[in-house]
Amino acid sequence: MQRTYSRLASVEERKNIKKAILFIVLTIAILTLLFFVGIPILGRFTGFVSDLGKSNKAITQNDKTPPAPPRFNQFPDFTNQQSITITGNSESAATIKFTFNGNEQNSLTDKDGNFSFNVNLNDGENNFSVVAVDTAGNISQKTKEYKIIFDNKAPDLTIDSPSDGSQFFGSKQRQITIQGTTDNTAQVTINERIISVDGNGKFQYTTTLNDGENKFKVKSVDQAGNVTEKDLSFTFTS
């Protein structure tokens, strides 16, 4: 009887040992799983909660620094195109308040801070400036006032002497001087040669004629790119 009890006790003890070992193995496996999976998830969750506490709105409310004044890209001082696009750069997501000839337009910059405005120019001088307003409502300094002059009228061009079709004879008339008048800010070329224009718009060009017909193309180009041309022909007989 005692032997039977002892054998049963031994069997029960082995079962308990197996259970204990299984419990320990399962405990180690669960702890390992939690370490490699649960802790990173917990970390991400904690980070997510932390990010919620640092929302853009809170940062925006603490931002008291105004953005730098916007910068314009290159634009013409004079143009003969009535509709043009004015572009520039500022802070990303800023609101650009563009004042053109007294009228205001608003636009958002793109992710790179670029902005653009399409405008129709009035004859003569057109004035514009901008300010930037960031997402916190801070306002930049206003840029200086810029201007573009719209002019689509061709420049005046008069040939004062000699008149077109003139004829010249002999060695004393071989050399002639073409004289004329144009806008005082225009550039004059005669047969592609640049000719000086004085403050009154006067110009002159001295040349030597060849026997027979001599042709000249006089071109005046103003600052806006408008062009006026005149063709001259003179005949020389030696």
C-alpha positions in Angstrom: 0.0 0.0 0.0 2.8 2.4 0.9 4.6 1.5 -2.3 1.5 2.2 -4.3 1.1 5.6 -2.7 4.8 6.4 -3.2 4.5 5.5 -6.9 1.4 7.7 -7.3 3.2 10.6 -5.6 6.1 10.2 -7.9 3.9 10.3 -10.9 2.1 13.4 -9.6 5.4 15.1 -8.9 6.6 14.5 -12.5 3.3 15.9 -13.8 3.7 19.0 -11.7 7.3 19.4 -12.9 6.2 19.2 -16.5 3.4 21.7 -15.8 5.9 24.0 -14.2 8.3 23.7 -17.1 5.5 24.3 -19.6 4.4 27.4 -17.6 7.9 28.7 -17.5 8.3 28.2 -21.3 5.0 29.9 -22.1 5.8 32.7 -19.8 9.2 33.3 -21.5 7.5 33.1 -25.0 4.9 35.6 -24.0 7.5 38.0 -22.5 9.6 37.7 -25.6 6.6 38.4 -27.8 5.7 41.4 -25.8 9.3 42.7 -25.9 9.6 42.5 -29.7 6.0 43.3 -30.7 4.1 44.9 -27.8 6.8 47.5 -26.7 7.2 49.0 -30.3 3.4 49.2 -30.6 3.2 50.8 -27.2 6.0 53.2 -28.3 4.2 54.2 -31.5 0.9 54.6 -29.6 2.7 56.9 -27.0 4.2 58.9 -29.9 0.8 59.2 -31.6 -0.6 60.6 -28.3 2.3 62.9 -28.0 1.9 64.2 -31.5 -1.7 65.0 -30.8 -0.5 67.1 -28.0 1.8 69.0 -30.4 -0.8 69.8 -33.1 -0.1 72.4 -35.7 -2.6 74.6 -34.2 -0.7 74.9 -30.9 2.5 75.6 -32.8 0.8 78.2 -35.0 -0.6 79.9 -31.9 2.9 80.3 -30.5 4.4 81.6 -33.8 4.9 85.3 -33.5 7.6 85.7 -36.2 6.5 87.5 -39.4 7.7 86.0 -42.7 10.3 87.8 -44.8 8.9 90.1 -47.5 8.1 88.1 -50.7 10.6 88.3 -53.6 9.6 88.8 -57.2 11.2 87.0 -60.1 12.5 89.0 -63.0 9.9 91.0 -64.9 10.2 93.6 -67.7 10.3 97.3 -66.9 8.6 97.9 -70.3 6.4 95.7 -72.4 4.1 95.7 -75.4 2.2 92.7 -74.1 -1.0 93.7 -72.3 -1.5 90.5 -70.4 1.5 89.2 -68.4 2.2 86.9 -65.5 4.1 88.2 -62.4 5.8 85.5 -60.3 7.7 85.3 -57.1 8.6 83.4 -53.9 7.7 83.5 -50.2 7.0 81.0 -47.4 5.3 77.8 -48.2 1.5 77.9 -47.6 1.6 81.7 -47.0 -1.2 83.9 -48.3 0.1 86.5 -50.8 -1.8 89.8 -50.8 -1.0 91.3 -54.2 -1.9 95.0 -54.8 -1.9 95.9 -58.5 -3.0 99.4 -59.5 -4.8 99.8 -56.2 -6.7 96.5 -56.5 -5.9 93.6 -54.2 -5.8 89.9 -55.2 -4.9 87.0 -52.8 -3.2 83.7 -53.6 -1.6 80.8 -51.7 2.0 79.8 -52.3 2.7 76.2 -53.3 4.8 73.7 -51.3 8.0 75.4 -52.6 6.7 78.9 -51.8 6.1 80.0 -55.4 3.2 82.3 -56.3 2.0 83.9 -59.6 -0.6 86.5 -60.7 -2.0 87.1 -64.1 -2.7 90.8 -64.8 -3.9 93.0 -67.6 -1.8 96.2 -67.9 -3.2 99.7 -68.4 -1.6 102.0 -70.8 1.5 103.6 -69.3 2.6 103.0 -65.8 1.3 100.0 -63.7 2.2 99.8 -60.0 2.3 96.8 -57.7 3.5 95.4 -54.4 2.9 92.4 -52.1 2.8 91.3 -48.5 2.8 87.7 -47.1 0.7 86.4 -44.3 1.8 83.1 -42.8 -0.4 80.3 -41.4 -0.2 81.9 -37.9 -1.5 85.2 -39.2 1.8 87.1 -39.0 2.2 89.7 -41.7 5.5 90.5 -43.5 6.7 93.9 -44.4 5.3 95.3 -47.6 7.7 95.1 -50.6 8.7 98.3 -52.3 6.4 99.4 -55.0 7.4 98.1 -58.4 6.2 99.3 -61.9 5.8 98.0 -65.4 5.1 100.4 -68.3 2.8 99.1 -71.0 3.4 100.6 -74.4 2.2 99.1 -77.7 2.7 102.2 -79.8 5.4 102.0 -82.5 8.1 104.7 -82.1 8.1 107.7 -84.4 10.8 107.6 -87.1 11.5 110.4 -89.6 14.3 110.5 -92.1 15.2 114.2 -92.3 17.8 113.9 -95.1 18.5 112.8 -97.7 15.1 111.9 -99.1 14.3 108.4 -100.4 15.2 108.0 -104.1 17.8 110.7 -104.1 20.6 110.5 -106.8 24.2 111.5 -106.3 26.9 112.2 -108.9 30.7 112.5 -108.9 33.3 111.9 -106.2 32.2 114.8 -104.1 28.8 113.3 -103.5 30.0 109.7 -102.9 29.9 110.2 -99.2 26.5 111.0 -97.6 25.1 111.4 -94.1 21.7 109.9 -93.3 20.0 112.1 -90.6 16.7 111.4 -88.8 14.6 111.7 -85.7 13.0 109.1 -83.4 12.0 108.6 -79.7 14.9 109.7 -77.6 14.9 106.3 -75.7 14.7 104.2 -78.8 17.6 102.2 -80.3 18.3 102.9 -84.0 20.1 100.6 -86.4 20.9 101.2 -90.1 21.6 98.0 -92.0 22.0 96.3 -88.5 24.7 98.9 -87.4 23.7 100.5 -84.1 23.5 104.3 -84.4 23.7 106.7 -81.4 20.5 108.7 -80.6 20.8 111.9 -78.6 18.5 113.4 -75.9 16.3 115.0 -78.6 15.9 111.8 -80.6 18.3 112.9 -83.3 20.6 110.5 -85.1 23.0 110.5 -88.1 25.0 108.0 -90.0 27.7 108.8 -92.6 28.5 106.3 -95.3 30.2 105.9 -98.7 28.0 105.0 -101.7 28.8 102.4 -104.3 28.1 102.8 -108.0 24.5 102.1 -108.8 21.6 101.5 -106.3 22.4 101.7 -102.5 19.8 100.3 -100.1 19.4 101.1 -96.4 17.0 99.7 -93.8 16.5 102.1 -90.9 15.0 100.5 -87.8 13.9 102.1 -84.5 13.0 99.8 -81.5 11.6 101.3 -78.3 12.1 100.0 -74.7 8.8 98.0 -74.9 10.0 96.2 -78.1 7.8 98.1 -80.6 9.4 98.5 -84.0 9.2 101.1 -86.8 11.2 100.6 -90.0 11.9 102.6 -93.1 13.6 101.5 -96.4 15.8 104.0 -98.2 17.3 103.7 -101.7 19.9 106.1 -103.2 21.6 106.0 -106.6 25.2 107.0 -107.2 26.9 107.6 -110.5 30.6 108.2 -110.5 
